[in-house]
Amino acid sequence: MERLIDKLLDLRLFRSFKVRTTPRWIILLLDMLIVLFCFVATVVADIYSMHSVIAPSTIILNAFLVLAVYFLVTYISKSYTCVIRLSVIEDLYRIFMAIVVSTLLLAGINILKLAITGVPFMKFWNILIIGALSFSIMMIERLCIKYLYMRMNSDTKGRKRVLVLGTTFSSVLLANALKGEIGGKFLPVGLLSIKSGPDNSEINGFKVYRFDPLKMNEIFAEQSIDALLFDSKSYNLMSSGFADYFIKNDISLLAMNKIAEFEHKENRDAGISTFIKEVQIEDLLGREPIVLNNTLVNQHINGSCVLITGACGSIGSEIVRQVANYGASKIVLFDQAETPMHDIALEMKKDYPSANIELFMGDVRNRERVEEAFDKFRPRYVFHAAAYKHVPMMEINPTEAILANVMGTRNVADLALKYDVYKFVMISTDKAVNPTNVMGCTKRLAEIYCQSLFFDAQRRGKKTQFITTRFGNVLGSNGSVIPLFRKQIAAGGPVTVTHKDIIRYFMTIPEACSLVLEAGCMGSGGEIYIFDMGEPVKIYDMARRMISLAGLKPDVDIKIVEIGLRPGEKLYEELLNDKEKTTATVNRKIMIAKVRTYDYQDVCANIDNIITLAARGDVHGMIYAMKEFVPEYKSQHSRFEAIDKEIEQESRPENPDVNQPTAE
């Protein structure tokens, strides 16, 4: 029989008719035909066994009533909507409950008719027989469809053999889904369990392999397994370091988001493989993602006019997208970069057609142009993301760092106060803590200005709230290390790291922007918010992992070269100054830094002086003034270390004259 079926399924005409998912209306129709068949069979059996006579009109009316009840319950319960080739016990339970409810409803109608007319429309045991027969035949129907799909999909040529991580329900469901996918790219050959147990066990027809570091390579080789596949529920395990074993042993890793996508109409033809991707280094950071308080953000942003400076950058553009999702009444994109502004305008028009987007070209250093934007749009929220951020570049061009990051921030902050903006949120960096470079110090100066401006404005009765967010490196942002490593690996190497021991904190762009939004809505003014970014990542280890994830061997296929720290770069980034402390917020991932506060008049005098020196091109005088005002700014691997020594020398007390008489 199996050979006959295989021959039928090998027919070119039959294979050309294959579909990935049986249409739901066909399943519903088949279910109703089964109910009708069971009704007719029960009535016929009853007539022959009891030698009774039933009027054809009565049979037709009873059949209509039975079908109507079963159709209504089946439609409401959606028991016909499951993907049959992926069906599991929960789907059978839904069918069983639909038949039980239908049977009870028919029994209730029967009792009601008996009470009113004294005659039931059907014998009670016939109602039970219809239900029992319907359930049995529906099970047979689904098994047959599942078997046919399995036979049609029996050709495994060209499919990648994978081992599915875990023996939980979701892992088994994932393995079933892959096995049943017609035209799929992946073939599950078993399940990998990290728990102890018998080696010869099976779950739902899949052999269970026990994780043993000494045998894994042998198992993958013997079974010709191409990759280990895991779902979203295993991300924590994989990111905790478990993935390193497979990476070091050149075993490919694949990740899948969710099987629910299978049932989306627009994706049904694409198959499950659409949602399986190669694991990226971002998936293995070992840190829980930040959870955004959607309700809080929605209450603030929805219906408000929002202005975003640096709107075309990595952070700014993501803030634009997230603000659009929350239904801002108007989103003003302020940036000086023409081509990126054009690109994001096209993206927003395509992805957010209902968003009210205003494109405003301008430079934050041009106070008059910034004021035009405030006067025209009167924003309620301002997210200030415009800044120069590359450390080595700002060491070469320090005056531009001051003019953009300090003077630009002062311009936007002053105008936010003048035009009664409700909340001004400045985006800072962990490099502002104990800065060792010009860029970090400019961001610390901007933090100091915004915080002191808030406290001064508050004393004068102003309502604008100034808030700062401070976080580490952003994955995938322009100029960040991961895109650089990917390009270097694609080019055949070498991969360059500045120092073998250098470490950095990392977060994703959406996480960074979620922090900015929630902090902006949560704060009441004067706060510097920091993000619990988990453990820092060693850049050298990240480079090795990325090479391994690319299917190559570090220091064999791709060399890793240490090139030395760049100007202004330090080995260890910090989120807090040693003297700073934090207080908790309602979001355990977000904290408030307790920092030193400054007198606004003193801040203005010092920043005016620094900006004046920068405008004149007096680099030495500008850096000297920055170091005097922010004494924790100590240059490293930079030409400006000489100024630190100069300040230190001048601050030393002169040696006392040894011949000077001492007081008795």
N, C-alpha and C positions, 0 to 999 in steps of 0.2 A: 504493500500500500504506500509506504514511504517513497519507494522508487518511482511509483506512478505519479505521486504528488510532485516529486522533484523534477520529473520530466515535464509536467505541466507548467511548473514555475520557471523552467528554463526556456519556454517558448518565448520568442522575441516579442510577439504581440502582447502576451500577458505581462511581460516585464515592462513594456512601454506604458502599461496602464497603471503601474504601481503609484500609489499615493502615500504621502508620509503620515497622514492622519485621516482616519475614516471620518467623513463629514458627520457632524452631530445629528443632523436631521435624519440621516440614514439610520443611526443607532436608535433614535426616538421612534422612527417608523417601524423598525424591526421589533422593538419592545412592544409596541402596540399590536403588531401582527401576532406576536407570541401570546399576548393576553387574549386576543380574539380567538386564536386557535384553541387555547386552553378552555375558554368559555364554551365554544362550540363542542369540543371534545367532551366536556363535563355534561352539557345538556344532552348530547347524543347518548352518552353512556347512561344517563339517568332515564331517558325515554325507553331504551332497550331493556334496562334492568328492572324498571318499575312497570313497564308496559303501559306507560301513561301517554296522554296526548296533550301537546301544548300548541296553542295557536301560533302560527308564524308571526303575526303582529306582536304577540307577547314576547317571542324570542328576540325579535328585532329591537323592541323597546328595552328589554333587559340587557341586550348586547350594547346598545347605545349608552345605557346608564353605567355599565361596568367600564366601558372604554373611556367615558367622560371622567369618571372618578380616577382611574389609573393615569390618564393623560394629565389631569390637573395636578395630582400629587407628584408624578414624575417630573413635570415641568417645573414645579415649585422647588422640588428637592435637587434638581439639576443632576440626578443620578445618571443621566445619559451623556453628560458632558466630559466624562473622564477620557483620557487618552488610553485606549484599550491595551495597546501593546506595552504601556507602562503601568497598567493597573496593579494595585496592591490591595491588601486586606481592607483598607479604609474605603476603597471604591465598592467592594462587595458589601460592606456594611451599609453604605448609602443605598444600594439597591435593595438590600434586605429590609431596611427601615421604610423605604418607599412602598414596598409591597405590604408590609405589616400595617402601615397607616391606611393604605387603600382598602385592605381587608376589613379593618376596624370601621372605616367610614361606610363601606357597603353593609356591614353587619348592623351599624346604627340606622341606616336608611331602611333596612329590612325590618328592624324592630319598630321603627316609626310607622311603616306601612301596615305592619301587622296590628299595631295598636289602633290605627285609624280605620282600616278596612276589614280587619280580621283575617286577611290573607297576605302572607309574605310574597315578595316578588320573586324570591329564590330560596331554596333550602339552604340552611346555615352551613351544612357540611360541604355543599357545592361551592360556596364562597371560599371556604378554607382550601378546598381542592384546587380551585383556580389560582389562588395565591401560591400554594406549594408548587404546583406545576410550572407556573410562570417563573418563579425564582430558579427552579432547576434548569429550565430550558434557557433562560437568560444567561446562566452561568456557562452552559454548554456553548451558547452562541459566542460569548466573549472569549472562551478558551479556543474555539475554532478560529476566530479572527486573529487572536494572539499567535496561534500556531502558524497561520498563513503568513503573518508578518515576519515571524521568526524564520520560516523557510525562505521567504523572498529575500531575507537579509543574510542568508547563510553564506554568501560569497564574501569572504574576508580579505580578498586580494587587495593590496594597496592600503589597508587600514593599519593604523599605528596601534600596536599592542601596548596596553597600559595596565598598571596595577592601581586599584583605587584604594586610597588611604582610609582606614577605619572599617568598623563592622556595625556601625550604628544604622538606624533606619534611613537616614539621609544618604549614607554611603551606598547602601544596597539599592536605594531608589536611583541614585546616580548611575550605578553600574547597570541596572535594568534599562535605564533610559538610553545609555550608550549602546547597549547590546541590541535594543529594539529599534534604533534609529536607522531608517532606510537611507542608504547612500551616505552613511556617517563616515567620519574620518578615524574614529577610535574604536578599538575592540577591547573591552575589559576581559582580562584572563584570570582575575582573582581579586581578593581583598587583602590588604596588609593591616594586620592588627598589631598594636603596640603592647597588648596584654598577653600574659602567658596562657597557654592552653594546648590542647592536642593539635599536632601538626596535620592530621588528616581530616580536620573538620571542614564542613561546607555550610554555606548560607545561601539559600535560594539558588543552588546550582553553581555558586562561585566558590572555588577553593580558597580557604583562608590560610595565608602565609603569616608566620609569626616573625616580628622584627628581631633579627639577630645580626648585629654588626659584622660578625664573622662570616655570615652566609649570604648576605644581601647581594653582593656582587655575583656570587655563584648562581643564585636564583634568577636574577635578571638575565644572566648570560644563557642559562639552560632553557629558560622559557621564552627567550628572544623578546623580552619586554623592553619597549623603547622608552617608557617614561613612567613616573609616578604622578598620579592625578589626585588632587584633593579639592574639596569644596570650601565654601566660605566659613563653615563652622570649624575648620581645622587651621585657620590662619594663625590663631594664637599659638598653637602647638608648633607650627612651622617657623614662625617668627621668633620663637623662644630659643632657637638654636638647633632644633631637630633637623631642619633643612640642611644644615651644614654638612651632615654626614653624606647626604646624597650629592651635594654640590662637589665635595672633595673627591668623591668616587665617580665623577663624570656621569651621574645619572640625571637625566633631564627631568624637570619639574613642570607640571601643568596645573593651572588653577581654573576653577569654574565658579561663577558667581551664584547662579540659582537656576533650578530646573523649572521654576514657575514660568520662565520666559517661553517655554515650549508651547504654552497654550495661547500665547498672544497671536492674534489673527495675522498681524503683519509679519510675524517672524516664523510662521508655521512652515513655510516652504524652505526657510534657510536651514532648519535643523539645529540640533543642540550644539553642534560644533562651533556655531557662531559665538557661543558664550564661553568657550574654552580658550585660554590664552597662555602663552609662555609666562612663567613667573618672572617678574621684574624685581630689581633690588628694592624698590619702594614697597613691595609686598612683604618684605622680610626685615623691617626696621625694628621689630620687637617692641612696639609701643601701641597702646590703645589709641584709637582716633578720638579727637575731641568731639563731644556731642553738643550740638547747637540747640539753644533754647528757642525753638521756632516760634512759639507763641509770643514770647517777649519781643523778639525781633520784628515779627509781623505787626504787633501793636504799634511799634514805633515807625517802621518804614512804610507800611501800607498807606497810600494816599499822601505821602510827603514828597517834597522836592529835595533831591539829593544831589550835591555837587561832589565830584571825585576828581582830585588833581592827580596827575600821572596816570590817567585813566587807560592808557594804552600799554602800560607795563604789565609784568606778570601778575603782581598783586592787584593793581588798579583794575585791570580788565576782568579779573575774577570777581572783584567787589561789584563791578557793573553787572555781571551776570546774576550774582546772588541778589542784589537789590532789585533787579528786574523780576526775579521770581517772587519777591515779596510785594509786588504791585505798587512800587513808588509812582506817584502821580507824574513826576518828571525826573529824568536822570540827565544831569549835565556832565558831559565828558570834557574835562579840561586837560589839554596836553599840547606840547609843542611839536610832536613828531607827526608829520603829515601822512606818510604812508601807513604807519600802524593805525592812525586814526581812521583812515579810509577802510582798512581791513576790518577793524572792529565794528565800524558802521555797517558794513555788508553782513557781518556775522549776526549782529543784533537784529537787522531787518529780516534775516532768514529765520533765526531761532526764536526771536521774541518780537513778532510782528506787531503785537499790541502795545509794546513798551513805547513810552513817549521819550525819545532820545534827542538831546540837543548836543551838537558838536561845536565846541568852542576852542579854537586854536589860540594858544597863548603860553607865555613863559611865566612861571611864578616869580621870577626875578623882576618882572615888569609890573610894578605895583598898579599903574594906571590900567593896564589890561586886565589884571585880576579884579580890580574894582568894577570894571565894566560888567564882568560876569556876575558879581554879587548884586549890582544895581539892577541888572536886567532880570535875573531869575529869582532873587531873594530866597536862597535855599534854606531849608530848615536843618538839614544835616550836611556836614562837610567831612569827607574822608580824605585826609591829606597823605597821598602816597608818592607825590613827586619828589624825587631825590636822586642824587648820584650815589651809587652803592658799591662800586668796585674799588676795593682797597688799594691795590697797586696803582690804578689809574689816578686816584685822588692823591697818592703820595707824589706823583709826578706833577699834578695840577692842583695844588692845595688851595689856591685862591678861588678857583671855580667851585670847589667843595664848599667853601664858606658862603659864597654868593648864592649858590643853589640851595644848599641844605639849611643854612642858618637864615640868611636874608630872605630867601624864598618862603621859609616857614613863618618868619616874622610877618611878612606881607599878608599871607593867607590868614594867619591867626588874628592879626590886627583888624582885618576887614570882616572877619567872622564876628568879632566883637562889635564893630561899628554897625553892622547890618543885622544885629540881634539874632544870629544863628542860634538854634537851640543846643546843638551838640557839635563840637569840633573834635575829631578823632585823628590823632597823629600816629603814623606808623614808624616805630623806631626799630632798633636792632640790639642783639646781645653784644655787639661790638661797642656799644656806648658804655658798657661796664668796664671800669679800669681800662680805658682806651689805650691802645698801643699804636694807633694810626690816626691820620687826619680825618678819614671818613668817620670813624667811631667817635672822635671828639666832636665833630660837627653835629652828629646826631645827639650827643649828650647836651651840647649847647642848645639845640632845638628843644629837647625835653625840658631843660631848665627854664627856657623862655616861656614855653606854653604853661608850665605849672605856676611860675611866678605871676604871669599875666592873669591867670584864673583867680589866684588869691587876691591880687590887687583889684581886679574887676569886681570880685565878690564884695570887697569892702566898700566899693563905690555903688553897690546896689545893682550891678549888672547880672543878668540871668544866664549868659552863655556858659556852657559847661565845656571845659577843656580836658580831654582824656588822652592818655598815651598808651599804646600797646607795644610791647617789647618781646621779640621772639628771635629764634635762631635762623639758620639757613633754610631756604625753601627749595624743596626738590623740584627739579624741572624748570626753574626760573631761568631767565636769560642770563647766560654766563655762569650758571652753577656747575658744580663739579660732575654731576652724573651725566648730563648731555655731553660734556667734554670727554669723559671716559668712554661713552658709547661711540663717539666719533673716532677716538684713538683705537678702540678695539676693532671697529669696522675697517679702519685703515691698516690693520695688521700690527699696530703698536708702534713704539712702546707706549705704555700707560705711564703718565708722569704724576708723581706725588711730591709735594714739597718737602715732607719729612715723614719718616716711618712711624713716628709716634703722635702725629697731629690728630686731634679729635675734634668733632663738631656735633652740635645738636641739629636735628633735622625735623622738618614737618612738611606736609604737602601743601600745595597752593590752596586748595579748598579749605583745609584746616586753618591755615593762616587767616584767610578771609572770614571764616566763621568766627574766629577769635576777635577779629577787628569789629565785626558787626555786633556780636554779643556784648563785648566790652563797651562799645559805644552806646548801646541801649541800657546796659547795666549801671554804668558809672553816673555819678552825680557831679563830678568835676574835681580836678586836681590829682586824680589817681594815675599811677603808672602800673598797668596790668602786665603780668608775665604769665607764660604758659608752662605748665608742667610737661616738659618735652621728653621725660623718661631719661634713659641712660644715653650719654653721648656715643657717637659712632666713630670708630677708628677708621680714618680715610684709607689707610693701607689695606685693612681687612675688607673694606667695601670694594676696593679695586680688584682684589683677588676673587671675591664673590661674583662680581660682575663678569669677569673673564670666564669663570667656571659656568655661570648661567648661560653664557654665549656658546657653551659646548667646547671650550678651549681650556688648555692647561696653563695656569700662571707660571711664568718664568721658563716655560718650555715653548708653547705656541706664541705667547705674548709676554714680552719682558715688562717688568715694572721698574721704572727708573726714578731714583730719588734726586730731585734737582735743587733742593735747598729752599728755605723759607723765603717768601717774597717780602719786599719792603713793607713794613708795618704789620706783618702777619705774626700771630702768636700761636703757640701750640694748643692752648686750651682756652676755649671761649667760656664766658660766664654769663649767667642771666642776672646775677645780683652782685653788687659791691660787697666786700667782706663786712662792711658796717651796716649793710641794709638787712632788714628783716621783712617777712611777708605776713599778711593776714589772709584768711580764707574767704572765699565767696560762695555763693550758692552752687556754682559749678566747680567741682573739686579739681578740675584741670586748669582753672584760672585763679591766680592769686594777685593780691595788691602788694606792690613793693613799697616798703617804708623807706623813703629816701630823704636826704638832706634838703631842706627848702631854702630858698634864696630871697633876698629883698628885691622887689621888682625894679626899683630905681637903680640899685647897684648892678643888676643884670643888664638893664638898658645901657648904662654907661659903658660897661665892659664890652657888650656885643656891638654897640656903635663904634667903639674903638677898633675892634677886630675887623668889622666890615669895612671901615675906612682904610685900614692898612691893606686889606685884601684888594679893594678897589684901586689902590695906588700901586699894587704889585709888590708891596714890601713883604716878601715871604718870611724873612727872618723875624721882623717885628711882629707879624701876625701870629706865627707859631709861638713866639715868646709870650705874647699876650694870652694866647689860648692856654698855655701850660701854667701860667700864673693864676688864671681864673679857674681852671679845672686842674688842680695839682695832681690828681691821680692819673692824668694823661702822661704816660712815659713811653716814648718811642722805642720800638724794637726793630732791629734789622733795617734801620732807616737812617738817612743822612741827618735827620733831625735829632738823633741821639746827642749830637754835639751841643744842642741847645739845652738839653737836660743837664749836661755836665756844666755848662755855663751858669745855669740857674743854681745848681748845687754849689758851685764855687762861690757865687756871690752871696749865697745864704749862710756860708760858714762864718762863724765869728772869728775875728782876727786873733792871732795868737797873743796872749798877754805878754807884756814886756817883763822879761825875767828880772830886770833890774828895778822894776817898780816896787816900792816898799809896800808891804802888806799891812792891813789894819790889825791892831792888837785885839 
